[in-house]
């Protein structure tokens, strides 16, 4: 899908099409050209009678027998332009595939970071509950309680950062696939 919708992929496909067309034109310029011409002239005072009519028919053959190898050079040049355009298309397609693969793996990694952050938040909440119980029973001091609350706040911030990274990775994947638009679900 990305190879079809990304602008650079479309541009390289159009360049290849143009090079192939120019190659065809260069090959055709070496071929003989045949043309026909027919003309009719009627000089009459009346539509049907009294006057003359002339007609002309001709066939023309044009064939350049020797052009100093200019036509051969143009055909070779056009062939090289086609080869260059094909190589460029292959390179762009590989780059697009790499972008999409990288964006997909970034999205997958960010989703796994969210899961890890959720587990960390749950552990920090449980640790805070335990430390609060110990503090209320006099088995812990206020420093331990504050450390537990700080650890919980840090875990929640890391979870929010992971969600933020996941949203950015989703947008990057749609951008790499060439499907990011103003009404895309990842932007709303």
Secondary structure, 3 states (H helix, E strand, C coil): CHHHHCHHHHHHHHHHHHHHHHHHHHHHCCCCEEEEEEEEEEEECCCCCCEEEEEEEEEEEECCCCCCCHHHHHHHHHHHHHHHHHHHHHHHHHHHHHHHHHHHHHHHHHHHHHHHHHHHHHHHHHHHHHHHHHHHCCCCCHHHHHHHHHHHHHHHHHHHHHHHHHHHHHHHHHHHHCCCCCCCCCCC
